[in-house]
Amino acid sequence: MKKFKGFEPGTIILIIITLFAFLILNIIFYVAIQGIPGIKILPSIIAFLVMQINFVVFLFIGRNFFIPPSYILLSFLSSILLAVITYSLLI
């Protein structure tokens, strides 16, 4: 594998897995919101992307420092809260 400056090989693999997982989640999310009446698609997709970016940033910050596993749960819950706030501001 080509070496990237500043990244360990494990970090590159984690980034690739995360990108594929979120790509699959985006497809599932888009298909799921098609059947919900009264929901606006663009604000919900933007809110979902904000949630993903926030979670990944917190995940990599937590991975670089010694932080307990409860931090991952807190970052996920804060990401969901941020997505709800983003959606409510966009509609």
C-alpha positions in Angstrom: 0.0 0.0 0.0 1.3 3.4 -0.9 2.4 5.3 2.2 0.6 8.6 3.0 2.5 11.2 4.9 1.1 11.6 8.4 -1.3 8.6 8.3 -0.7 5.1 9.7 -1.9 2.1 7.6 -4.6 1.3 10.1 -6.0 4.8 9.8 -6.2 4.6 6.0 -8.1 1.3 6.2 -10.4 2.8 8.8 -11.1 5.8 6.5 -11.8 3.5 3.5 -14.2 1.3 5.6 -16.0 4.4 7.0 -16.4 5.9 3.5 -18.0 2.7 2.1 -20.2 2.2 5.2 -21.5 5.8 4.9 -22.0 5.4 1.1 -24.2 2.4 1.8 -26.0 4.2 4.6 -26.6 7.2 2.3 -28.2 4.9 -0.3 -30.4 3.2 2.3 -31.4 6.6 3.8 -32.3 8.0 0.5 -34.5 5.1 -0.4 -36.1 5.1 3.1 -37.1 8.7 3.0 -38.8 8.4 -0.4 -41.7 6.6 1.2 -42.3 9.1 4.1 -45.0 11.6 3.2 -44.4 15.2 4.0 -40.6 15.0 4.5 -38.4 17.3 2.5 -35.6 15.3 0.8 -32.8 17.9 0.4 -32.8 19.2 4.0 -32.9 15.6 5.4 -30.0 14.5 3.2 -28.0 17.6 4.2 -28.8 16.9 7.9 -27.7 13.3 7.5 -24.4 14.3 5.9 -23.8 16.8 8.7 -24.4 14.0 11.2 -21.9 11.7 9.4 -19.2 14.3 9.1 -19.6 15.3 12.7 -19.4 11.7 13.9 -16.3 10.9 11.8 -14.5 14.0 13.0 -15.3 13.0 16.6 -14.3 9.4 16.0 -10.9 10.3 14.6 -10.3 12.9 17.4 -11.2 10.2 19.9 -8.9 7.6 18.2 -5.9 9.9 18.4 -6.3 10.4 22.2 -7.0 7.9 25.0 -10.7 8.5 25.4 -13.1 5.9 26.9 -15.6 4.1 24.6 -18.5 6.1 26.1 -17.0 9.0 24.1 -18.0 7.3 20.9 -21.6 6.9 22.1 -21.7 10.6 23.2 -20.3 11.7 19.8 -22.9 9.6 18.0 -25.7 11.1 20.1 -24.4 14.6 19.7 -24.2 14.0 15.9 -27.9 12.9 15.9 -28.8 16.0 17.8 -26.9 18.2 15.4 -28.7 16.5 12.5 -32.1 17.2 14.0 -31.2 20.9 14.6 -29.8 21.2 11.1 -33.0 19.7 9.6 -35.2 22.0 11.7 -33.2 25.0 10.5 -33.4 24.0 6.8 -37.1 23.4 6.6 
